[in-house]
Amino acid sequence: MSEIGDLIATLPGLTPGLEGRMTHLVRPQDLADAWQGEVSALASAPVIWLAELACMRAVAAALPPGHTTVGVGFDLRHLAPTPAGVTIEITARLNRAIGRSLLFEVRGTDGAGIILDGRMTRHIAEPAVVLQQMTRRHGATRPSV
């Protein structure tokens, strides 16, 4: 097993059933027409980001110091439109931890029903290692444009 895999095997708090939630009031800048879409309804991009945040919240307290999680995959269905002014809630539930992979079930609602359903995968990682990998791939960081 890898060093990080050995570490994860010793994390008793990282158990199935951990949940994280995000509530969010849909704003005009969250709508698809603000993302170059043509519909004035909640865009998928903010929904996916809120699902990522819910996953991070679910396991944050169980991670060892100096570790975080990074998104590596998702299979999500954005099922229904939501207008600005409505509050949505995204819930992520940890299903399994395999090595450094964390598998989540994700669901979102908007008061009128389910708007999001699916799965996300995140890996436990050390931020410094992720930044080293990025530097190897892209060279020294450049100022943003």
Protein Blocks (a to p, Z undefined) as FASTA:
>chain_A
ZZklmmmmmmmklcghiacdddddddfklpmklnopabdcddfklmmmmmmmmmmmmmmm
mpcehiacddfbdcdddfbdcdehiacddddddfbdchjbccddddddehjacfbdcddd
dddddfklmmmmmmmmnopadddZZ
